[in-house]
Amino acid sequence: MTTKNVVSSSQEAGAKAPVSPPTNNSLPNLSLKTIFAMTFGFFGVNMAFSLQSSQMGRIFQTIGADPTKLGFFFILPPLAGMIVQPLVGKYSDLTWSNRYGRRMPYLILGAPIAALVMILLPNAGSMGFGYASVAALTFGAIAILFMDLSSNVCMQPFKMIVGDMVNEDQKDLAWSWQQSFSNLGGVVATIFPFILTAIGVANVAPKGEVPLSVRLSFYIGAAVLLGTSLYTVVSVHEYDPETYNRYHHVSAQKKEKTPSLWQLLKTAPRAFWEVSFVQLFDWFAFQYLWTYSTGAIAQNVWHTANTASAGYQAAGNWYGILTCVQSLAAVVWGFLVLSKTSAQKRKFWFRVGLITGAVGFVGVFLTHNQYLLILPFCLIGISYLTMQTEAFSIFTTALTGKNEGAYLGLFNCGICLPQIIASVISFGLFPLLGQSMPKMILVAGIAMFLGALAVGVIKEDQVKE
């Protein structure tokens, strides 16, 4: 990429075709082709995250993790996100390469590392360390930490280019497309273990080893992550600093001191805190879904807690199918409903999404038939896409374009912190509930209902002039 591809207000970034003039701000309308290019890459990124979220509990319990201490391993991914995304946001705001742009260098760095760690993670039990050994669990913990560090480096550029390049009229479309492609990646990722098992790939392994069906799924996911990231790097051409400042009405002062992350946090718009308060509840809930779903399904449907049993591994595969169903429901909902909503209805849809998710979580707790679980997971999928689309739409509307990458990175802390809180609380809550994984899913449903009530605190959902 070169700055020759960066265009004026009469021409869109990433293509040579003329575009419609801007309507309610200075950013031009982008063609659907360009919006596709900047959002489709989330397909590969979320393959990594979906494999992680759907198989992580299975992997760590298979290699011998104590169920009462599962929360420890699930602290590592959001902790990595809290550290990496604000730093990537801050420093990418200050980055410019004539060849690669502003955000893309971080994607070029993160994607190969994430792919490598995706190959290593499912082999934590195949290194000869032994079942439940400190070495095996430590290897797995380090692998998941680095996988999340690198995946977050990949994720952040995709979020930031939407804020950088998409105007207010197209923002809901872009965020819903990005989340829809994200969920579509989840569909492909989570169905792999089931399909591979169906065609004869081994779904059981010696005690302490992750089945080949899971390992192959991670290998395929690594290849797709690399491919889709490369497509975005080649296809999306960012605005150069001068054009960006003109579109966002930012005065470029060469000697202006860059504020620290702490200073930015202190001057963050109210929408930052309002939306983050709601996210304390919804991301708390999803952390328990990812941590305990495989065990809850195994207990409710297959009536087993033995991680080496065929029943437990079947539950792991079925959870992958249900995550696929969840993602499909999200994709359909995103394209047919959320992409057509208006800015004036964002809080309404935010609340609807959280209530829908709450009903879904309670449904998982109550259901003991594997096929009937499809309905609650459809509701959870609708909720997952809605809460992310509306949260980012409301928050980015309150930004001015200055320090946008840093603010999006800080905003991610409002996603990561609830997950860490949920994992820490689980150390006391899980034993208190009799080590019942289905009951932990019920707690998640209650948290989603509280989140729906919390949407009422959001007042600033329109940009200030």
N, C-alpha and C positions, 0 to 999 in steps of 0.2 A: 504493500500500500504506500502511496505517496500523497503529498499534499495536493497534487494535481487533481485528485479525485474529490477534494473538498470544494463545495460549490457555493454559489451565492444564494440569496433568498429566492431567486427564480428557478432554482434547480436543486433537487434533493441530494442528500449525501448518499453515496452508495450506488448511484445510477445516473444516467445522462438524460433521462426523460424529464420533461418539465412537470411541475407539480402545481397543485392549487395554491393560491396565495394564503398566507396565514389569516386566521379569523380573529381569535381573541387574544393572541399574543404574537410575538415576532417569529416564532418557529414556523417553518413551512409545513404543509401537509405532506406526509411521506406516502409513497405508493405502497400497496399491499405487499409487493415483492420485497421491498426494503424492510418493512415491519416483520415479514416472515424471516428474513435473513438474520435480524437481530434478536428474534425470539426463539427460533427453531433450535438453536444451540442448547437451550435448556433441556431438550429431549435427552441429550447425552449426559449432561450434568446430573439430571435427576435419575438416570439409570444407576449412577453410582450411589446417590443418596437412598434410592428405593431398595436397592440390594442391601445396603447397609441397614436400613430401618426394618426391612422385612426379615432379614436373615441374621442380624446381629445377636438377638437373644438366643436364637437356635444355635449359632456357632459357639457362643460362649458357654451355654449349658452343655453342648456336646463335648467340648474339651474339658469340662469339669468344673465350671464356675458354680459357686454356692448360690442358689436362687435368692437367698436373703441378701446377697451382696451384689446382685445384678446391677443395682442402681449406680454402683461405682463406675462400671464400664460405660454406662450411658451418660455420665457426667462429662466424659472426655470430649465427645463431639461438640456439644454446645460451648464448652470452655474454649475449644479451638476457634469456634466461630466468633466468640466475643473478642478474642485477641486479634485474629487475622483480618476480619472484614473492616473494622475501623481503620486499621493500618493501610490496607490496600486502598480503601477509599481516600484516605488523607494523601497518601503519596501518589496515587494516580491523578489526583487533582493537580499535582505539581509536575506531572510527567508529560513530555511531548516528544515523540519520535516522528520525523518526517516520513519514515517508511512504515511504521507500525501503529502510529497514533498515540492515544492517551491511555485507554483502558486495555487494549489488546495485548500489550506486552505481558501483562499479568496472566492473561489466559494462555499465552504461549508458554509461560513458565509453569503454570499450575497443572495443565492437562497431562503432560507426560509423567509428572511425579504422581498424580492421582491414579493414573493407569497402572503404574508400577506397583503401588501399594495395594490396589485392588487385586492384583495377582498374588501378592504375599499374604493378605489377610486370611483367606479361607484355608491356607496351608499351615495355620498356627498349630494344628494338631498332628501335622504330618512331618514334623521335624525331629521326631524321636525323643521329645522331651518327657513324654509319659502323661497319662490321664491325670487331670487336676493338679499337675505340677506347677510350681511357681514360675518355672521357665516358660511353659506353654502359655499360661495366662498373661505373663508379662509381655511375651512376644505379641500376643493378640492385642493387648492394651496399647502397646507402642504402635502397632500397625494401624489400629483404628484411629489413634490420635493423628498420625501422619496422613492417613486417608482423609480425615476431615479437614486438616489444615490445608492440604492441597486442593480438595474439592471446594473449599470456601474461597480459595484464590481464584478458582475457575468460575464460581458462581457470581462473584461480585461484579466483574465486568459486564455480564449480561444485564444485571439490574441497573447499573449506572448508565449504560448507553440509552436505555429507555428514558431515564430522567434527563439525559443530555440532549436528546435528539427529537423526542416526541412531544407534540404540542398538546394542549389541554383537550382539544376536541377528539384526539385519537388516543389519549392516555388509557382510558378504560379498555379500548380495543386491544392495545398493545399488552397491557398487564394481563388481560384475560387470555390472550393468545399465548403469552409466555407461560402462564400457569397451566394452560391446556396442553401445550407441548410438553411441559414438565410432567404432567400426569400421564400423557401418552408414553413418555419414556418409562414411567413407573409401570404402565401396563406391560410393556415388553420385558422389562427387567424381572418383574415378580412372577411372570408366567413361565419363565425359563426352567426353573427346577421341576415344575410339574410336567412340562412338555418333554424335557430330557428323560425324566423317569418313565413317561409313557412310551418312549421309543426304545427303552431298554437300558438306559444309563443307570448305574447303581445309585440307589437312594439310601442305602445303609452302608455303614463302614465299620471297621473295627472300633471298639470302644475308645473314645477320645479323639477320633479322626472325623473330619467333616466329609460327608458323602461327595462323590465325584459330581453328582448332579448340581450341587451348590457351587463347587469349585469351577466347573465349566461355565456356569452362569456369570460368575465374576470375571472370568477371562473374556467372555463375549462383551460384557458391559464395558470393560477397559478399552476394547477396540472401538466400540461405538462412541465412547466419550472422546477419544482422539479424533475420530472422523468428523463428528459434528462440530467440535471446537475448531478444527481446521477450516470447515466450511464458513463459519462465522468470521474467522480471522481474514479469510480471503474476500468475503462478500461485503463486509461492513466497513465503510470508510468514514471515519469520524470527522467532525468539524475541527479545523485548526483553531488554536486559541483565540485569534482575532475574530473569526466568524462566530465562535461559541459566545464570546463576550458580547458581540453585537446582538445576537439573537436573545440572549438572556439579560441584556441591559446591565452588564457588569462592567464597571470602569476598571480598566487594566492599569494598575500603577506598578511600575517596575520594582520599586523599592518597598512595596507594601509588605509588612510582616505577616506571615501566615499564622493564623491563630492556632493554638494547641487544641488537641481533642477535648481537653477539659474546658477550655474557654468556649469552644463550640457547644459543648454540652450545656454550659450555663446560659447560653443565649439561644438555645434551641427553641423553635416555635412551639406554641402550646399544643399543637396537634401531635408533636412528638411524644409528649407525656400522656396525652389523652389516649392515643391509640396504644401506646405501650402498656397503659394500665389495663386495657381490655385484653391485651395479649398475655398478661400474667395468668389469665384463666385458660385461654384456648390452647396455648402452647404447653402449659402444665398438663392439660388433658392428653394431648397427642404424645407427650413423652411416655405416659403410661400405656398408651396404645402400642407404641413400638416396643416397649420393654416387656410387656406381659401378655400380648395377644397370643403368641404361639402356645405358651403354657396354659392360658385360659381356654383356648380351643381344645387343646389336648385333654384338659381336665373335664370340660363340659361335654365334649363330643366323643372322644376316644377313651375317656376315663383312665388316663394314665399320667404319671409324672416322671416316668422312667425315660430319660433322654436318649438312651441307647435302643429303646424299643421301636418296632416298626410303626406302632400307633403314634408315638410322639413325632417321628420323622414324617409320617403322613399328615399330621396336624401342621407341621412346618410347611409342607408343600401346599396344603389347603389354605393356610394363611397367605401364602404367595398368590394363590388364585384370588382370594378375597381382596388382597391389595390391588390386584389387577382390576377386579370389578370396581373397587373404589376409584381407581384412576380413570376407568372408562366412563363412569358416572360423572366424574369431574370434567372430563373432556367434553362430553355431550352438553353438560350444564354450562360450561364456559362458552362454547361456540354458539349455542342456541339461546342462552339467556343473558349471561353477564356481559357478553360483547355488545349487547344491544341496550344496556341500561344507561341511564343518564347520571350526571354528576349530582343532581339534586336528590337522588334516591340511594346514595351510597350507604348512609347509616341504616336505612331500612333493610337493604340487602345484607349488610353486615350482621344485623340482629337475626334475620331469617336464617342465615347460614349457621350461626352458632346454635340456635334452637334446633335446627335440623340435625346438627352433629350431636347434640345432647341426647336426642331421641335415639340416634344410631348407637351411641355408646351404651345406653341402657338396654337397647335391644340385644347387643352382643352379650351382656351379662345374663339376660333372661333366656337366650336361645341355646338349645341343646341338640339341634339338628344341623348338620353341616350345610345343607342346601338352603335352609331358612336363614342362615347367616348372611346370605347374599343381600337381602333387603337392608339390614342395618348398615352394611358396608357401603351400599349405594348412598345412603344418607350421609355417612361419614365423608365420602368423596365429594359430595356437593358442598359440605361444610368446609372441607380443607381448601378447596379452590376459592370459595367465596371469601373466607376470612383473610386469605393472603391478597387477593385482588383488591378488596375494598380497603384493607389496611394500607397498602402501598399507594393506592389512588388518593386516599384522604391525606396521607402524610406528604407525598411528593407535591401535591397541590399547594401546600403551605411553604414550599421552598422557593427561593428566588433564583436559583441557578448558581449562586456563589457557594463554594465548598460543598457542592452537592454530593460528590463521592464520599467525602468524610461523613456527612450527615447520614447517608444511606448505610454506611458501615456502622455508625453508632446506633442507628435504628435497629440493626440486626441484634444488638445487645438485648433489645426488648423481646426478641424471639428466643435468644439463647438463655438468658437469665431464668425465665420460668422453667425451662427444662432442667437447669441445674438445681433449682429450688425443689422441683418435683422429685428428682433423684435423691437429694439429701433427705427429704421428708420420708421417702420410701424406706429408709433404713429403720425408722421407728414404726411407720404405718403398716408395712407389709407383715411384720410379726404380730402387730396388734390385731390385724384382720385374719389371723390364723393362717398366714402364708397362703392366702387364697388369691390367685391371680384374677379370677373373674371378679372378685370384689374390688380389686384395684381398677378394673375397667369401669365399674360402677362409680367409683370416686371420680374418675375422669368425666363421666357424664354429668355429675353434679357440678364440676368445675365449668363445664361448657354452659350450663344454665346460668351460673353466676356471671359468666362472660357476656351472655346476652343482655343481662340486666346492666352490666357495666358500660355497654355501648351508649347509654344515656349521658355519660360524662363528656362525650365528644361534642364539642361546640364549634370548633374552628375547622370546618371542612371546605371552606372556600378560600381561594388565594387572596392575599391582601395586595392591594395596589399601592 
